[in-house]
Amino acid sequence: MVAQSRIYSSPLQQAIDRYPLTVTPETPLVDVLKQMSMLQSSCAIPINTLKNGKIDESPLSNQEKATSVLVVENKSIEEDKKGGNAQSSFLLGIFTVSNLVKLIATGKIGSLSNLSEKVKIAEVMSSNFVTLKESDDQDLFTALFLFRQHQISHLPVLDSMDKIVGVVTPERIRQVLQPSNILSSKKVNEVKNDSVSVTTPETSSLLKISQLMSDRQVNSVIVTQKKKHKTQKTEIEKPVGIITTDDIAQAYFINMNLATTPVKKVMKMPLNFLKQTDSLWDAHKKMLQEQVQILIVCGKQGEFLGTVNQASLLQVLDPTVMFGLVRKLRKDVNQLQAEKFELLRTRNAELEKEVQARTAEIQAQLERDRLLAKIALRIHQSLYIDEIINAVVTEVQQFFKTDRVVLFQIESSKVAKIVAESVEKNCNSWMGETFSSECLMSNFKVNQNKIQAVSDITQTNVSTEKITELKEKQVKAYLIVPISQDGQLWGLMCTQECSGIREWQQSEIDLLKQLATQLAIAIQQAQLYQQVQTLNTDLEKQVQDRTAELQQKVRELQQLNILKDDFLSTVSHELRTPLSNMKMAIHMLKVFPVSERGQEYLNILDTECKREINLITDLLDLQRLEGGTELIPIDTIDLASWLPTIIDPFKSRAQERQQTLKVKCPKKLPQIVSNNNSLSRILAELLNNACKYTQNGGEIKFLVECNQKKSNKKSLKEAPSSIKFMISNPSEIPESELPKIFNKFYRVPNADPWKQGGTGLGLALVKKLVEQLNGNLLVSSINGWTTFTVELPT
């Protein structure tokens, strides 16, 4: 039966190795060492690569770790419930790898193969050992305290009856307890062992290393090399390896000659180092990753600075250390809080002053904005000048708490009229008075584009007579803002103090400047409104007369349109019947042989008959297109296979007249969505005209272009947004005739020297068909060539 594994609740119980290696006191030392060698720890001797590239495998193997042996005595104890006797083990001593290294260093034992069986484990074991009682009162911190106090690395655990429970080591504690927060707060340079670290050159023998460990009472030795500093001339020690008591024990177990074997043969090669700024949590993770119990600390140049071992990590977990850390952190927090409080108090006082000053400034600005918004609203609510200017002077006089606000309008270079005024009761009114513009500008020293602010008229450089005149008008201080429209001075807004002097603030000047701009716009709008009202009255009468005329014209046009539709329908019906009979008769005449003269007449009749039929067909198509009531079917046209059916007949026609038809198309023509019949008729009509109006031996060009969509992202298959068909022939149309060529029945004078004939409906029909397909039709005629361009959406 397989017993169920026991679940241990506390970290201390989880850290106990409950299956330690035990022997009796009479067990020969050689047997004990053989058992330890079979269970020795992971490989302490790395695989070395020699200079010739061959691999030198270490003779030590990777096995389960066994670094201590408990020496026990089995005694019979009486069981309470069953009433019988049971065997139990009681601890007598402990033998560790450190004891073995000490025996080797002192020469008390020889090689393992020559060791006598007379030497019993009781003779070399440590009888002075420290134990830990397993109970609810004990925890990991108790074990850590005992490790540090007695400088030991193995702590036997006994139960309440002194029976052996197991063994606790720092390594097992570290594996169980992983306080990342505490270890992360500590740096390597705070706990590294620099004073107790022992170093040796790589040429030292293993026996010498054993003696060094025994004398210095350490479990590891750092192997170093002296190398020159890169920038300085001094030598520095660089670590090249590390050897521990476990390594000495393994070498002993495999019967290596410790006196002649150099340390570099079995030392561990340090692949990774710690920096002083690394945290202990980083060191802990690296120990677990590399399965080691000690790490080397190096400087920037790789020089040896010390070591960090399990004891260094566990030292941080000491309650006294943690209490000191907490106390230091608490002190730092209190200091920071005090500094923060003082900073906040100082900053708060500064902010209060800034807030008060800013509040006063914002309050004043809000009042100015409120006035500006109020006046602007009243200005925009009215389109009458009198209402606007009276509202402005009233609001300004109340806001500034001034004695008088007067608005002058400059009617001419000699006359200035007061158009609005707001005045306190204790001041005289100027309303109704007329001033000379020159005198006004001179007395107040007004510049057309400049604001004039005078806090005391007696302090200005004007003449005494003008100062006296201003005093008689009860003016002691004034602020004048010009009002301009399109660079011309319209008037002046004058704010006056009658009771005493006044220092005008910059904010007041800025506000009046803004109001002057608003007022100028409002006056201009009011003037425009009055002009519009006058024009509106005249336009209403003109519109009424014109509307009556247009209504009469519309009635006439509607009647003419009805007559035209009736005429076209009647003519087309009446002409089709006799023309059909004519065509049949002509066909019959062709069947029977006639004279040469009769054949000529038959050809004439056939030609005229076709011409009449084409004329009627074109007229009907134009009527249908102009009506715009018929929906055209939409087809998918594969241009690659469709275009040759249109172009090939015209190539044969061109060859008959020794003409050349050059076609240029993209290699890959797209499919488009359009009307097959309409597009065929458009291109056929344009090619027919090009052949008709090109002399014998001339050249005709047919070009197709695809216009791609404009897009920031390039796609593998981007469809064209439109397609262009361009047909050119060597004949030039006068520029004055170009706008007329699309009119019905219009033919360009003297443009048909070959007397090809035509109805004058072809281009009109083409234009309507292109518009029906939502396309554009363009024509250009320059340098002896005429080009028609049809652009259609795809």
Beta strands, then each sheet from edge to edge (+ up, - down):
strand 1: 22-23
strand 2: 48-49
strand 3: 55-56
strand 4: 68-78
strand 5: 85-96
strand 6: 132-133
strand 7: 155-158
strand 8: 164-168
strand 9: 199-201
strand 10: 220-228
strand 11: 235-244
strand 12: 294-298
strand 13: 304-309
strand 14: 404-410
strand 15: 415-423
strand 16: 434-436
strand 17: 452-454
strand 18: 477-485
strand 19: 488-497
strand 20: 635-638
strand 21: 660-664
strand 22: 671-674
strand 23: 699-708
strand 24: 720-729
strand 25: 776-782
strand 26: 785-793
sheet 1: 1+ 4+ 5-
sheet 2: 2+ 3-
sheet 3: 6+ 7+ 8-
sheet 4: 9+ 10+ 11-
sheet 5: 12+ 13-
sheet 6: 16+ 15- 14+ 19- 18+ 17-
sheet 7: 20+ 22-
sheet 8: 21+ 23+ 24- 26+ 25-
end
